[in-house]
Amino acid sequence: MARALLIIDFQNDFTPGGALAVAGGDQIAEPIKRLADRVDVVVATRDWHPPDHASFETEGGPWPVHCVRDTPGAQFHPAMDEIALEAVVDVGRARDDEGYSGFENSDLARIMRDRDVSEVYVCGLATDYCVRASAIDACSEGFEVTVVSDAIRAVEVSEGDGDRAIEEMRAAGASVADSAELLAGTR
Ligand SMILES: [Zn+2]
């Protein structure tokens, strides 16, 4: 059985300087790189929207325009250049796809199963939206899920959203550990 690292939406628009920047979003690079070297499979998701995506403020949605497909903001953060990806999964591609979960209308579950993955380390951006939704869906898909606590950052539209998201992921069956614990095999 294989172990996968699932990197959620580590993209320019979600990191400092981006359209929907998450505070400290670039600080997840180091733990992600270290873990990527130690797992069997690395898969990354991208938020990948049409210009008129329903989540945009310009369309009556909650978010500024972000991660429009094929624009610089939608590209991976430069730290991802050093990570060898087995697969990239784009979500939120249709106007009305929410796109929070990497498993929504995607091949992600099949990609994992084809590679005999049983255990998934979830990291990336942002804790209270796409990481949360992806980790909960990974639990529903039957994977053994660990959220990497030092390789995620929250948007925190309301204070405490990040902590609440972690509790919701735990309630869905996910474990939480930091990268040092996972690398040391102490969890
Ligand atoms: Zn989005």
Backbone and ligand atoms as CSV (ligand in chain L), in Angstrom:
chain,resi,resn,atom,element,x,y,z
A,1,MET,N,N,0.848,-1.193,0.000
A,1,MET,CA,C,0.000,0.000,0.000
A,1,MET,C,C,0.885,1.245,0.000
A,2,ALA,N,N,0.456,2.258,-0.714
A,2,ALA,CA,C,1.293,3.448,-0.884
A,2,ALA,C,C,0.775,4.610,-0.033
A,3,ARG,N,N,1.693,5.531,0.182
A,3,ARG,CA,C,1.396,6.734,0.958
A,3,ARG,C,C,1.515,7.941,0.022
A,4,ALA,N,N,0.503,8.798,0.045
A,4,ALA,CA,C,0.480,9.950,-0.860
A,4,ALA,C,C,0.525,11.261,-0.089
A,5,LEU,N,N,1.152,12.246,-0.721
A,5,LEU,CA,C,1.047,13.631,-0.255
A,5,LEU,C,C,0.108,14.344,-1.217
A,6,LEU,N,N,-0.949,14.915,-0.672
A,6,LEU,CA,C,-1.922,15.652,-1.480
A,6,LEU,C,C,-1.760,17.137,-1.170
A,7,ILE,N,N,-1.243,17.886,-2.154
A,7,ILE,CA,C,-0.962,19.320,-1.976
A,7,ILE,C,C,-2.112,20.111,-2.585
A,8,ILE,N,N,-2.839,20.821,-1.733
A,8,ILE,CA,C,-4.029,21.530,-2.180
A,8,ILE,C,C,-3.700,22.979,-2.558
A,9,ASP,N,N,-3.923,23.347,-3.792
A,9,ASP,CA,C,-3.999,24.744,-4.259
A,9,ASP,C,C,-2.843,25.640,-3.791
A,10,PHE,N,N,-1.620,25.121,-3.891
A,10,PHE,CA,C,-0.447,25.946,-3.523
A,10,PHE,C,C,-0.110,26.794,-4.759
A,11,GLN,N,N,-0.910,27.860,-4.953
A,11,GLN,CA,C,-0.901,28.664,-6.179
A,11,GLN,C,C,-0.618,30.124,-5.856
A,12,ASN,N,N,-0.158,30.843,-6.862
A,12,ASN,CA,C,0.231,32.243,-6.652
A,12,ASN,C,C,-0.889,33.090,-6.057
A,13,ASP,N,N,-2.113,32.915,-6.506
A,13,ASP,CA,C,-3.184,33.773,-5.999
A,13,ASP,C,C,-3.503,33.538,-4.524
A,14,PHE,N,N,-3.095,32.399,-3.972
A,14,PHE,CA,C,-3.366,32.125,-2.560
A,14,PHE,C,C,-2.166,32.425,-1.670
A,15,THR,N,N,-1.095,32.918,-2.262
A,15,THR,CA,C,0.096,33.224,-1.464
A,15,THR,C,C,0.323,34.742,-1.476
A,16,PRO,N,N,1.137,35.260,-0.545
A,16,PRO,CA,C,1.287,36.711,-0.423
A,16,PRO,C,C,1.587,37.382,-1.776
A,17,GLY,N,N,0.838,38.452,-2.063
A,17,GLY,CA,C,0.934,39.128,-3.345
A,17,GLY,C,C,-0.148,38.692,-4.323
A,18,GLY,N,N,-0.856,37.632,-4.010
A,18,GLY,CA,C,-1.890,37.105,-4.894
A,18,GLY,C,C,-3.248,37.731,-4.647
A,19,ALA,N,N,-4.198,37.387,-5.520
A,19,ALA,CA,C,-5.529,38.005,-5.490
A,19,ALA,C,C,-6.332,37.619,-4.253
A,20,LEU,N,N,-6.047,36.452,-3.703
A,20,LEU,CA,C,-6.780,35.962,-2.534
A,20,LEU,C,C,-5.746,35.385,-1.568
A,21,ALA,N,N,-4.808,36.255,-1.198
A,21,ALA,CA,C,-3.634,35.805,-0.450
A,21,ALA,C,C,-4.012,35.312,0.944
A,22,VAL,N,N,-3.451,34.180,1.310
A,22,VAL,CA,C,-3.618,33.609,2.644
A,22,VAL,C,C,-2.361,33.977,3.439
A,23,ALA,N,N,-2.557,34.573,4.621
A,23,ALA,CA,C,-1.406,35.001,5.424
A,23,ALA,C,C,-0.471,33.821,5.681
A,24,GLY,N,N,0.812,34.005,5.389
A,24,GLY,CA,C,1.785,32.946,5.619
A,24,GLY,C,C,1.679,31.795,4.640
A,25,GLY,N,N,0.926,31.997,3.577
A,25,GLY,CA,C,0.694,30.901,2.629
A,25,GLY,C,C,1.962,30.359,2.000
A,26,ASP,N,N,2.986,31.216,1.911
A,26,ASP,CA,C,4.248,30.750,1.315
A,26,ASP,C,C,5.100,29.947,2.305
A,27,GLN,N,N,4.749,30.031,3.596
A,27,GLN,CA,C,5.564,29.354,4.613
A,27,GLN,C,C,5.361,27.842,4.653
A,28,ILE,N,N,4.423,27.352,3.892
A,28,ILE,CA,C,4.196,25.909,3.881
A,28,ILE,C,C,5.181,25.188,2.969
A,29,ALA,N,N,5.997,25.965,2.249
A,29,ALA,CA,C,6.865,25.355,1.230
A,29,ALA,C,C,7.843,24.338,1.822
A,30,GLU,N,N,8.499,24.690,2.911
A,30,GLU,CA,C,9.556,23.802,3.420
A,30,GLU,C,C,9.019,22.457,3.901
A,31,PRO,N,N,8.004,22.457,4.785
A,31,PRO,CA,C,7.494,21.126,5.187
A,31,PRO,C,C,6.953,20.322,4.007
A,32,ILE,N,N,6.372,20.989,3.027
A,32,ILE,CA,C,5.850,20.253,1.871
A,32,ILE,C,C,7.000,19.613,1.098
A,33,LYS,N,N,8.075,20.362,0.898
A,33,LYS,CA,C,9.213,19.804,0.157
A,33,LYS,C,C,9.795,18.597,0.885
A,34,ARG,N,N,9.920,18.723,2.209
A,34,ARG,CA,C,10.497,17.603,2.966
A,34,ARG,C,C,9.614,16.363,2.877
A,35,LEU,N,N,8.328,16.558,3.006
A,35,LEU,CA,C,7.421,15.401,2.943
A,35,LEU,C,C,7.374,14.800,1.539
A,36,ALA,N,N,7.444,15.668,0.526
A,36,ALA,CA,C,7.348,15.179,-0.852
A,36,ALA,C,C,8.466,14.180,-1.160
A,37,ASP,N,N,9.620,14.372,-0.516
A,37,ASP,CA,C,10.751,13.468,-0.738
A,37,ASP,C,C,10.556,12.099,-0.091
A,38,ARG,N,N,9.567,12.002,0.792
A,38,ARG,CA,C,9.477,10.801,1.616
A,38,ARG,C,C,8.236,9.952,1.368
A,39,VAL,N,N,7.378,10.399,0.470
A,39,VAL,CA,C,6.167,9.626,0.209
A,39,VAL,C,C,6.306,8.901,-1.132
A,40,ASP,N,N,5.355,8.030,-1.423
A,40,ASP,CA,C,5.397,7.253,-2.667
A,40,ASP,C,C,4.809,8.027,-3.847
A,41,VAL,N,N,3.817,8.856,-3.552
A,41,VAL,CA,C,3.055,9.530,-4.612
A,41,VAL,C,C,2.787,10.968,-4.181
A,42,VAL,N,N,3.039,11.931,-5.084
A,42,VAL,CA,C,2.696,13.326,-4.792
A,42,VAL,C,C,1.692,13.804,-5.837
A,43,VAL,N,N,0.550,14.258,-5.365
A,43,VAL,CA,C,-0.491,14.773,-6.255
A,43,VAL,C,C,-0.847,16.176,-5.789
A,44,ALA,N,N,-1.031,17.088,-6.729
A,44,ALA,CA,C,-1.400,18.459,-6.389
A,44,ALA,C,C,-2.706,18.831,-7.072
A,45,THR,N,N,-3.492,19.649,-6.379
A,45,THR,CA,C,-4.685,20.212,-7.006
A,45,THR,C,C,-4.426,21.674,-7.352
A,46,ARG,N,N,-5.184,22.147,-8.332
A,46,ARG,CA,C,-5.204,23.581,-8.635
A,46,ARG,C,C,-6.660,24.045,-8.672
A,47,ASP,N,N,-6.902,25.221,-8.089
A,47,ASP,CA,C,-8.156,25.917,-8.284
A,47,ASP,C,C,-8.034,26.502,-9.698
A,48,TRP,N,N,-8.980,26.209,-10.559
A,48,TRP,CA,C,-8.759,26.457,-11.997
A,48,TRP,C,C,-10.083,26.895,-12.620
A,49,HIS,N,N,-10.331,28.204,-12.529
A,49,HIS,CA,C,-11.669,28.721,-12.820
A,49,HIS,C,C,-11.789,29.374,-14.195
A,50,PRO,N,N,-13.006,29.326,-14.753
A,50,PRO,CA,C,-13.299,30.164,-15.924
A,50,PRO,C,C,-13.409,31.628,-15.468
A,51,PRO,N,N,-13.274,32.580,-16.389
A,51,PRO,CA,C,-13.281,34.005,-15.996
A,51,PRO,C,C,-14.595,34.455,-15.355
A,52,ASP,N,N,-15.669,33.705,-15.573
A,52,ASP,CA,C,-16.971,34.089,-15.005
A,52,ASP,C,C,-17.402,33.119,-13.902
A,53,HIS,N,N,-16.445,32.591,-13.144
A,53,HIS,CA,C,-16.795,31.598,-12.126
A,53,HIS,C,C,-17.784,32.163,-11.105
A,54,ALA,N,N,-18.739,31.326,-10.695
A,54,ALA,CA,C,-19.826,31.775,-9.815
A,54,ALA,C,C,-19.336,32.239,-8.444
A,55,SER,N,N,-18.132,31.848,-8.046
A,55,SER,CA,C,-17.639,32.258,-6.724
A,55,SER,C,C,-17.063,33.678,-6.721
A,56,PHE,N,N,-16.973,34.307,-7.873
A,56,PHE,CA,C,-16.325,35.620,-7.941
A,56,PHE,C,C,-17.304,36.731,-7.559
A,57,GLU,N,N,-16.785,37.743,-6.883
A,57,GLU,CA,C,-17.602,38.908,-6.510
A,57,GLU,C,C,-18.254,39.533,-7.746
A,58,THR,N,N,-17.533,39.499,-8.850
A,58,THR,CA,C,-18.064,40.069,-10.100
A,58,THR,C,C,-19.292,39.306,-10.596
A,59,GLU,N,N,-19.484,38.092,-10.079
A,59,GLU,CA,C,-20.626,37.256,-10.474
A,59,GLU,C,C,-21.604,37.085,-9.315
A,60,GLY,N,N,-21.431,37.869,-8.265
A,60,GLY,CA,C,-22.309,37.758,-7.100
A,60,GLY,C,C,-21.842,36.778,-6.047
A,61,GLY,N,N,-20.617,36.259,-6.195
A,61,GLY,CA,C,-20.081,35.283,-5.240
A,61,GLY,C,C,-19.305,35.954,-4.112
A,62,PRO,N,N,-18.733,35.151,-3.225
A,62,PRO,CA,C,-18.064,35.681,-2.028
A,62,PRO,C,C,-16.600,36.112,-2.216
A,63,TRP,N,N,-15.943,35.719,-3.296
A,63,TRP,CA,C,-14.490,35.879,-3.389
A,63,TRP,C,C,-14.079,36.857,-4.491
A,64,PRO,N,N,-12.953,37.547,-4.282
A,64,PRO,CA,C,-12.384,38.301,-5.400
A,64,PRO,C,C,-12.025,37.336,-6.551
A,65,VAL,N,N,-11.907,37.895,-7.743
A,65,VAL,CA,C,-11.503,37.070,-8.889
A,65,VAL,C,C,-10.136,36.450,-8.584
A,66,HIS,N,N,-10.027,35.130,-8.719
A,66,HIS,CA,C,-8.775,34.435,-8.388
A,66,HIS,C,C,-8.655,33.177,-9.239
A,67,CYS,N,N,-7.412,32.751,-9.434
A,67,CYS,CA,C,-7.131,31.473,-10.087
A,67,CYS,C,C,-7.923,31.272,-11.378
A,68,VAL,N,N,-7.947,32.311,-12.194
A,68,VAL,CA,C,-8.540,32.164,-13.526
A,68,VAL,C,C,-7.570,31.313,-14.359
A,69,ARG,N,N,-8.107,30.273,-14.957
A,69,ARG,CA,C,-7.282,29.290,-15.684
A,69,ARG,C,C,-6.306,29.985,-16.642
A,70,ASP,N,N,-5.106,29.414,-16.702
A,70,ASP,CA,C,-4.066,29.886,-17.622
A,70,ASP,C,C,-3.570,31.304,-17.357
A,71,THR,N,N,-3.836,31.865,-16.177
A,71,THR,CA,C,-3.269,33.161,-15.808
A,71,THR,C,C,-2.154,32.939,-14.790
A,72,PRO,N,N,-1.253,33.938,-14.615
A,72,PRO,CA,C,-0.160,33.764,-13.638
A,72,PRO,C,C,-0.660,33.444,-12.233
A,73,GLY,N,N,-1.777,34.038,-11.843
A,73,GLY,CA,C,-2.293,33.780,-10.494
A,73,GLY,C,C,-2.680,32.337,-10.260
A,74,ALA,N,N,-3.030,31.647,-11.320
A,74,ALA,CA,C,-3.444,30.252,-11.195
A,74,ALA,C,C,-2.267,29.286,-11.245
A,75,GLN,N,N,-1.075,29.796,-11.589
A,75,GLN,CA,C,0.087,28.907,-11.643
A,75,GLN,C,C,0.503,28.505,-10.234
A,76,PHE,N,N,1.185,27.385,-10.141
A,76,PHE,CA,C,1.701,26.967,-8.841
A,76,PHE,C,C,2.681,28.004,-8.301
A,77,HIS,N,N,2.753,28.087,-6.972
A,77,HIS,CA,C,3.788,28.889,-6.313
A,77,HIS,C,C,5.156,28.368,-6.783
A,78,PRO,N,N,6.136,29.272,-6.941
A,78,PRO,CA,C,7.449,28.828,-7.447
A,78,PRO,C,C,8.095,27.694,-6.647
A,79,ALA,N,N,7.790,27.582,-5.372
A,79,ALA,CA,C,8.370,26.494,-4.564
A,79,ALA,C,C,7.977,25.122,-5.115
A,80,MET,N,N,6.875,25.073,-5.839
A,80,MET,CA,C,6.425,23.793,-6.389
A,80,MET,C,C,7.329,23.299,-7.516
A,81,ASP,N,N,8.162,24.198,-8.070
A,81,ASP,CA,C,9.077,23.783,-9.141
A,81,ASP,C,C,9.995,22.652,-8.698
A,82,GLU,N,N,10.272,22.602,-7.398
A,82,GLU,CA,C,11.225,21.614,-6.884
A,82,GLU,C,C,10.561,20.295,-6.517
A,83,ILE,N,N,9.272,20.202,-6.727
A,83,ILE,CA,C,8.541,19.012,-6.308
A,83,ILE,C,C,8.098,18.222,-7.538
A,84,ALA,N,N,8.435,16.942,-7.556
A,84,ALA,CA,C,8.050,16.077,-8.671
A,84,ALA,C,C,6.626,15.583,-8.446
A,85,LEU,N,N,5.725,16.005,-9.320
A,85,LEU,CA,C,4.310,15.659,-9.164
A,85,LEU,C,C,3.947,14.472,-10.040
A,86,GLU,N,N,3.252,13.537,-9.437
A,86,GLU,CA,C,2.746,12.386,-10.183
A,86,GLU,C,C,1.540,12.788,-11.032
A,87,ALA,N,N,0.739,13.700,-10.481
A,87,ALA,CA,C,-0.470,14.131,-11.202
A,87,ALA,C,C,-0.915,15.484,-10.678
A,88,VAL,N,N,-1.586,16.226,-11.545
A,88,VAL,CA,C,-2.196,17.508,-11.188
A,88,VAL,C,C,-3.690,17.403,-11.486
A,89,VAL,N,N,-4.480,17.798,-10.516
A,89,VAL,CA,C,-5.934,17.716,-10.653
A,89,VAL,C,C,-6.499,19.130,-10.557
A,90,ASP,N,N,-7.232,19.552,-11.590
A,90,ASP,CA,C,-7.816,20.895,-11.610
A,90,ASP,C,C,-9.281,20.818,-11.191
A,91,VAL,N,N,-9.673,21.696,-10.278
A,91,VAL,CA,C,-11.069,21.710,-9.817
A,91,VAL,C,C,-11.658,23.113,-9.943
A,92,GLY,N,N,-12.975,23.182,-9.847
A,92,GLY,CA,C,-13.664,24.459,-10.032
A,92,GLY,C,C,-13.645,24.893,-11.483
A,93,ARG,N,N,-13.572,23.920,-12.399
A,93,ARG,CA,C,-13.397,24.234,-13.820
A,93,ARG,C,C,-14.686,24.717,-14.471
A,94,ALA,N,N,-15.811,24.234,-13.985
A,94,ALA,CA,C,-17.093,24.692,-14.544
A,94,ALA,C,C,-17.569,25.902,-13.751
A,95,ARG,N,N,-18.359,26.746,-14.398
A,95,ARG,CA,C,-18.778,27.997,-13.773
A,95,ARG,C,C,-19.388,27.774,-12.396
A,96,ASP,N,N,-20.177,26.710,-12.256
A,96,ASP,CA,C,-20.905,26.490,-11.010
A,96,ASP,C,C,-20.305,25.398,-10.124
A,97,ASP,N,N,-19.154,24.854,-10.495
A,97,ASP,CA,C,-18.466,23.933,-9.581
A,97,ASP,C,C,-17.902,24.760,-8.435
A,98,GLU,N,N,-18.228,24.386,-7.209
A,98,GLU,CA,C,-17.695,25.134,-6.062
A,98,GLU,C,C,-16.171,25.059,-6.070
A,99,GLY,N,N,-15.670,23.857,-6.310
A,99,GLY,CA,C,-14.234,23.694,-6.442
A,99,GLY,C,C,-13.463,23.695,-5.141
A,100,TYR,N,N,-14.131,23.523,-4.019
A,100,TYR,CA,C,-13.392,23.480,-2.751
A,100,TYR,C,C,-12.673,22.143,-2.574
A,101,SER,N,N,-13.353,21.062,-2.927
A,101,SER,CA,C,-12.740,19.748,-2.725
A,101,SER,C,C,-12.034,19.276,-3.977
A,102,GLY,N,N,-10.832,18.746,-3.795
A,102,GLY,CA,C,-10.100,18.165,-4.914
A,102,GLY,C,C,-10.795,16.958,-5.505
A,103,PHE,N,N,-11.752,16.405,-4.775
A,103,PHE,CA,C,-12.456,15.215,-5.251
A,103,PHE,C,C,-13.715,15.555,-6.039
A,104,GLU,N,N,-14.069,16.851,-6.095
A,104,GLU,CA,C,-15.312,17.246,-6.770
A,104,GLU,C,C,-15.145,17.178,-8.291
A,105,ASN,N,N,-15.947,16.343,-8.933
A,105,ASN,CA,C,-15.911,16.219,-10.397
A,105,ASN,C,C,-14.481,16.060,-10.922
A,106,SER,N,N,-13.697,15.231,-10.249
A,106,SER,CA,C,-12.312,15.041,-10.681
A,106,SER,C,C,-11.946,13.562,-10.649
A,107,ASP,N,N,-10.738,13.265,-11.146
A,107,ASP,CA,C,-10.243,11.889,-11.157
A,107,ASP,C,C,-9.395,11.576,-9.932
A,108,LEU,N,N,-9.415,12.440,-8.938
A,108,LEU,CA,C,-8.460,12.302,-7.839
A,108,LEU,C,C,-8.555,10.950,-7.119
A,109,ALA,N,N,-9.758,10.516,-6.808
A,109,ALA,CA,C,-9.890,9.237,-6.093
A,109,ALA,C,C,-9.355,8.087,-6.946
A,110,ARG,N,N,-9.663,8.134,-8.241
A,110,ARG,CA,C,-9.170,7.074,-9.126
A,110,ARG,C,C,-7.647,7.096,-9.236
A,111,ILE,N,N,-7.093,8.304,-9.334
A,111,ILE,CA,C,-5.631,8.440,-9.410
A,111,ILE,C,C,-4.985,7.800,-8.186
A,112,MET,N,N,-5.545,8.052,-7.028
A,112,MET,CA,C,-5.009,7.471,-5.786
A,112,MET,C,C,-5.137,5.948,-5.804
A,113,ARG,N,N,-6.313,5.461,-6.175
A,113,ARG,CA,C,-6.538,4.009,-6.134
A,113,ARG,C,C,-5.665,3.297,-7.167
A,114,ASP,N,N,-5.494,3.907,-8.333
A,114,ASP,CA,C,-4.652,3.291,-9.365
A,114,ASP,C,C,-3.218,3.112,-8.874
A,115,ARG,N,N,-2.814,3.935,-7.928
A,115,ARG,CA,C,-1.449,3.853,-7.399
A,115,ARG,C,C,-1.409,3.158,-6.053
A,116,ASP,N,N,-2.500,2.493,-5.712
A,116,ASP,CA,C,-2.559,1.671,-4.508
A,116,ASP,C,C,-2.396,2.486,-3.218
A,117,VAL,N,N,-2.833,3.738,-3.276
A,117,VAL,CA,C,-2.694,4.606,-2.097
A,117,VAL,C,C,-3.729,4.218,-1.036
A,118,SER,N,N,-3.252,4.098,0.196
A,118,SER,CA,C,-4.179,3.869,1.314
A,118,SER,C,C,-4.131,5.023,2.305
A,119,GLU,N,N,-2.973,5.683,2.362
A,119,GLU,CA,C,-2.777,6.727,3.365
A,119,GLU,C,C,-2.482,8.051,2.652
A,120,VAL,N,N,-3.133,9.127,3.086
A,120,VAL,CA,C,-2.986,10.424,2.419
A,120,VAL,C,C,-2.630,11.499,3.444
A,121,TYR,N,N,-1.507,12.178,3.198
A,121,TYR,CA,C,-1.161,13.362,3.976
A,121,TYR,C,C,-1.707,14.575,3.224
A,122,VAL,N,N,-2.538,15.370,3.882
A,122,VAL,CA,C,-3.159,16.515,3.217
A,122,VAL,C,C,-2.513,17.802,3.708
A,123,CYS,N,N,-2.121,18.666,2.763
A,123,CYS,CA,C,-1.508,19.943,3.116
A,123,CYS,C,C,-1.940,20.968,2.071
A,124,GLY,N,N,-1.577,22.241,2.264
A,124,GLY,CA,C,-1.853,23.255,1.257
A,124,GLY,C,C,-2.747,24.368,1.776
A,125,LEU,N,N,-3.500,24.957,0.820
A,125,LEU,CA,C,-4.274,26.169,1.097
A,125,LEU,C,C,-5.715,26.000,0.595
A,126,ALA,N,N,-6.663,26.548,1.291
A,126,ALA,CA,C,-6.519,27.083,2.635
A,126,ALA,C,C,-7.220,26.133,3.605
A,127,THR,N,N,-6.738,26.119,4.838
A,127,THR,CA,C,-7.237,25.180,5.845
A,127,THR,C,C,-8.755,25.143,5.922
A,128,ASP,N,N,-9.368,26.347,5.920
A,128,ASP,CA,C,-10.801,26.441,6.217
A,128,ASP,C,C,-11.682,26.303,4.975
A,129,TYR,N,N,-11.107,26.069,3.810
A,129,TYR,CA,C,-11.922,25.859,2.604
A,129,TYR,C,C,-11.487,24.603,1.865
A,130,CYS,N,N,-10.497,24.716,1.016
A,130,CYS,CA,C,-10.194,23.588,0.142
A,130,CYS,C,C,-9.490,22.442,0.861
A,131,VAL,N,N,-8.630,22.759,1.831
A,131,VAL,CA,C,-8.004,21.683,2.609
A,131,VAL,C,C,-9.079,20.941,3.394
A,132,ARG,N,N,-9.940,21.702,4.049
A,132,ARG,CA,C,-11.024,21.112,4.836
A,132,ARG,C,C,-11.892,20.192,3.966
A,133,ALA,N,N,-12.369,20.720,2.842
A,133,ALA,CA,C,-13.278,19.940,1.991
A,133,ALA,C,C,-12.574,18.707,1.416
A,134,SER,N,N,-11.304,18.869,1.032
A,134,SER,CA,C,-10.578,17.747,0.433
A,134,SER,C,C,-10.285,16.669,1.462
A,135,ALA,N,N,-9.907,17.072,2.678
A,135,ALA,CA,C,-9.597,16.091,3.722
A,135,ALA,C,C,-10.853,15.319,4.126
A,136,ILE,N,N,-11.968,16.017,4.235
A,136,ILE,CA,C,-13.218,15.345,4.609
A,136,ILE,C,C,-13.639,14.371,3.508
A,137,ASP,N,N,-13.522,14.788,2.250
A,137,ASP,CA,C,-13.866,13.876,1.150
A,137,ASP,C,C,-12.894,12.698,1.073
A,138,ALA,N,N,-11.627,12.936,1.386
A,138,ALA,CA,C,-10.660,11.828,1.385
A,138,ALA,C,C,-11.049,10.794,2.439
A,139,CYS,N,N,-11.520,11.249,3.578
A,139,CYS,CA,C,-12.022,10.318,4.602
A,139,CYS,C,C,-13.223,9.534,4.061
A,140,SER,N,N,-14.132,10.245,3.416
A,140,SER,CA,C,-15.334,9.586,2.869
A,140,SER,C,C,-14.965,8.557,1.811
A,141,GLU,N,N,-13.878,8.821,1.083
A,141,GLU,CA,C,-13.425,7.889,0.038
A,141,GLU,C,C,-12.717,6.674,0.627
A,142,GLY,N,N,-12.533,6.678,1.942
A,142,GLY,CA,C,-11.962,5.507,2.593
A,142,GLY,C,C,-10.468,5.553,2.820
A,143,PHE,N,N,-9.845,6.693,2.547
A,143,PHE,CA,C,-8.407,6.795,2.787
A,143,PHE,C,C,-8.136,7.099,4.263
A,144,GLU,N,N,-6.956,6.691,4.706
A,144,GLU,CA,C,-6.493,7.051,6.046
A,144,GLU,C,C,-5.837,8.430,5.917
A,145,VAL,N,N,-6.411,9.441,6.540
A,145,VAL,CA,C,-6.046,10.831,6.277
A,145,VAL,C,C,-5.334,11.459,7.471
A,146,THR,N,N,-4.212,12.117,7.170
A,146,THR,CA,C,-3.539,12.929,8.183
A,146,THR,C,C,-3.382,14.339,7.637
A,147,VAL,N,N,-3.848,15.323,8.372
A,147,VAL,CA,C,-3.683,16.728,8.001
A,147,VAL,C,C,-2.358,17.198,8.592
A,148,VAL,N,N,-1.522,17.803,7.747
A,148,VAL,CA,C,-0.178,18.213,8.175
A,148,VAL,C,C,-0.266,19.632,8.740
A,149,SER,N,N,-0.209,19.747,10.052
A,149,SER,CA,C,-0.595,20.993,10.728
A,149,SER,C,C,0.325,22.176,10.423
A,150,ASP,N,N,1.591,21.928,10.090
A,150,ASP,CA,C,2.493,23.044,9.783
A,150,ASP,C,C,2.609,23.285,8.274
A,151,ALA,N,N,1.815,22.594,7.502
A,151,ALA,CA,C,1.849,22.776,6.042
A,151,ALA,C,C,0.483,23.198,5.522
A,152,ILE,N,N,-0.258,23.893,6.357
A,152,ILE,CA,C,-1.556,24.467,5.979
A,152,ILE,C,C,-1.639,25.882,6.565
A,153,ARG,N,N,-2.439,26.731,5.959
A,153,ARG,CA,C,-2.735,28.067,6.509
A,153,ARG,C,C,-4.193,28.373,6.208
A,154,ALA,N,N,-4.801,29.165,7.099
A,154,ALA,CA,C,-6.233,29.449,6.982
A,154,ALA,C,C,-6.498,30.859,6.468
A,155,VAL,N,N,-7.643,31.026,5.795
A,155,VAL,CA,C,-8.089,32.347,5.357
A,155,VAL,C,C,-8.590,33.158,6.549
A,156,GLU,N,N,-9.380,32.516,7.408
A,156,GLU,CA,C,-9.944,33.158,8.605
A,156,GLU,C,C,-10.791,34.378,8.251
A,157,VAL,N,N,-11.790,34.189,7.415
A,157,VAL,CA,C,-12.791,35.237,7.195
A,157,VAL,C,C,-13.383,35.624,8.547
A,158,SER,N,N,-13.670,34.641,9.367
A,158,SER,CA,C,-14.018,34.868,10.776
A,158,SER,C,C,-12.936,34.236,11.626
A,159,GLU,N,N,-12.530,34.945,12.692
A,159,GLU,CA,C,-11.470,34.433,13.551
A,159,GLU,C,C,-11.877,33.061,14.096
A,160,GLY,N,N,-10.941,32.132,14.067
A,160,GLY,CA,C,-11.228,30.795,14.577
A,160,GLY,C,C,-11.668,29.806,13.509
A,161,ASP,N,N,-11.851,30.273,12.275
A,161,ASP,CA,C,-12.278,29.364,11.203
A,161,ASP,C,C,-11.268,28.230,10.995
A,162,GLY,N,N,-9.988,28.550,11.114
A,162,GLY,CA,C,-8.965,27.525,10.918
A,162,GLY,C,C,-9.070,26.427,11.958
A,163,ASP,N,N,-9.220,26.826,13.218
A,163,ASP,CA,C,-9.343,25.832,14.289
A,163,ASP,C,C,-10.625,25.017,14.145
A,164,ARG,N,N,-11.694,25.701,13.756
A,164,ARG,CA,C,-12.951,24.977,13.568
A,164,ARG,C,C,-12.830,23.969,12.428
A,165,ALA,N,N,-12.135,24.363,11.385
A,165,ALA,CA,C,-11.948,23.443,10.255
A,165,ALA,C,C,-11.171,22.207,10.692
A,166,ILE,N,N,-10.160,22.408,11.521
A,166,ILE,CA,C,-9.380,21.264,11.997
A,166,ILE,C,C,-10.267,20.330,12.823
A,167,GLU,N,N,-11.121,20.895,13.651
A,167,GLU,CA,C,-12.032,20.048,14.437
A,167,GLU,C,C,-12.985,19.288,13.526
A,168,GLU,N,N,-13.441,19.937,12.453
A,168,GLU,CA,C,-14.355,19.260,11.520
A,168,GLU,C,C,-13.636,18.128,10.772
A,169,MET,N,N,-12.374,18.354,10.436
A,169,MET,CA,C,-11.618,17.295,9.762
A,169,MET,C,C,-11.397,16.121,10.712
A,170,ARG,N,N,-11.093,16.423,11.958
A,170,ARG,CA,C,-10.943,15.350,12.961
A,170,ARG,C,C,-12.250,14.576,13.112
A,171,ALA,N,N,-13.359,15.315,13.171
A,171,ALA,CA,C,-14.665,14.666,13.352
A,171,ALA,C,C,-14.979,13.738,12.178
A,172,ALA,N,N,-14.445,14.074,10.995
A,172,ALA,CA,C,-14.672,13.238,9.808
A,172,ALA,C,C,-13.766,12.012,9.796
A,173,GLY,N,N,-12.797,11.977,10.724
A,173,GLY,CA,C,-11.921,10.807,10.816
A,173,GLY,C,C,-10.465,11.079,10.534
A,174,ALA,N,N,-10.115,12.330,10.242
A,174,ALA,CA,C,-8.716,12.644,9.937
A,174,ALA,C,C,-7.899,12.753,11.218
A,175,SER,N,N,-6.625,12.389,11.116
A,175,SER,CA,C,-5.657,12.666,12.175
A,175,SER,C,C,-4.984,13.992,11.854
A,176,VAL,N,N,-4.333,14.578,12.853
A,176,VAL,CA,C,-3.575,15.808,12.649
A,176,VAL,C,C,-2.186,15.593,13.239
A,177,ALA,N,N,-1.156,15.920,12.457
A,177,ALA,CA,C,0.222,15.783,12.931
A,177,ALA,C,C,1.079,16.809,12.211
A,178,ASP,N,N,2.204,17.188,12.808
A,178,ASP,CA,C,3.072,18.104,12.073
A,178,ASP,C,C,4.101,17.312,11.260
A,179,SER,N,N,4.777,18.018,10.368
A,179,SER,CA,C,5.662,17.323,9.430
A,179,SER,C,C,6.804,16.627,10.159
A,180,ALA,N,N,7.280,17.219,11.254
A,180,ALA,CA,C,8.381,16.587,11.995
A,180,ALA,C,C,7.946,15.242,12.560
A,181,GLU,N,N,6.749,15.169,13.083
A,181,GLU,CA,C,6.238,13.902,13.599
A,181,GLU,C,C,6.124,12.867,12.478
A,182,LEU,N,N,5.627,13.314,11.329
A,182,LEU,CA,C,5.449,12.374,10.226
A,182,LEU,C,C,6.795,11.901,9.697
A,183,LEU,N,N,7.759,12.830,9.601
A,183,LEU,CA,C,9.079,12.452,9.084
A,183,LEU,C,C,9.811,11.534,10.059
A,184,ALA,N,N,9.565,11.718,11.345
A,184,ALA,CA,C,10.230,10.889,12.350
A,184,ALA,C,C,9.515,9.556,12.522
A,185,GLY,N,N,8.336,9.452,11.921
A,185,GLY,CA,C,7.587,8.215,12.057
A,185,GLY,C,C,7.066,7.988,13.459
A,186,THR,N,N,6.933,9.076,14.210
A,186,THR,CA,C,6.496,8.940,15.610
A,186,THR,C,C,4.994,8.981,15.745
A,187,ARG,N,N,4.299,9.235,14.641
A,187,ARG,CA,C,2.852,9.257,14.779
A,187,ARG,C,C,2.292,7.866,14.483
L,1,ZN,ZN,ZN,-11.651,29.302,-6.182
